[in-house]
Amino acid sequence: MPVLSEVLTALDALWPPERAEGWDAVGTVCGDPDAEVRRVLFAVDPVQEIVDEAVQLGADLLVTHHPLYLRGTTTVAASTFKGKVVHTLIKHDIALHVAHTNADTADPGVSDALAGALDLRILGPLVPDPSDPEGRRGLGRICELPHPMTLAEFASYAAARLPATAQGIRAAGDPEREIRTVAVSGGSGDSLFDDVRAAGADAFLTADLRHHPASEATQHTGAGPLALLDAAHWATEWPWCEQAAAQLDAVSDRHGWGLRTHVSRTVTDPWTAHAASTPVFTPTHTTGAPR
């Protein structure tokens, strides 16, 4: 069996920490470098439900996409929910390792996994990494659909293929617009609208779209309005967990480690319910009071 330091070296080779954004907090949060590792659990969020799952599984290492302490802390007291996570991990000899923005831009990375879940053909990165001479790394991916669909059809298609959440998929734009090419970016993506327009994609599927940037994107007159699809943040990043587990499996096989990898299917999206609108009046573009 490998020890933790050997497994961490392999993880850092897959997702080099130096490729993370300067504001990010990636790498190992806790764990004994000399402890043996037999089972590894992959998940999006390092929340208590996931840590409890790691305990029940008998995992020695938990790998998450999101950091536990992104902005730092002055306490790990168990009276705080993040402190309780740390206490539980240490009490049960479970290491925690984070691959965040260094996994976003990797080859393959988070958006490759998202495109794979949607059965899209990847054409290249949306925002290429200038340090990659092969032009494969970078943020987001430009893709082709399996066949042309209307925006409404593609929204339903994406909702059926991504993990189910209370939000589902929201779409902005003409529902009958034909979509052939789509840009995808796992996680929050409304800072990438200019890149999507420059790439000439028909639509953009990402998460955490805010009102004003989305409104401006759909009203843009330069290259025409951009069709948008807004999925739950967790749902756009969960496919990476399966991809990452497969990557570690391949490393384990090469070294003869015999690791057992697992992917959490616990939904940690914070939204738990959705109620469809049932307006008592039909809004129009003219002024008037609701009845």
Secondary structure, 3 states (H helix, E strand, C coil): CCEHHHHHHHHHHHCCHHHCCCCCCCEEEECCCCCECCEEEEECCCCHHHHHHHHHHCCCEEEECCCCCCCCCCCCCCCCHHHHHHHHHHHCCCEEEECCHHHHCCCCCHHHHHHHHCCCEEEEEEEECCCCCCCCCEEEEEEEEEEEEEHHHHHHHHHHHCCCCCCCEEEECCCCCEEEEEEEEEEECCCCHHHHHHHCCCEEEEECCCHHHHHHHHHCCCCCCCEEEEECHHHHHHHHHHHHHHHHHHHHHHHCCCCEEEECCCCCCCCCCCCCCCCCCCCCCCCCCCC
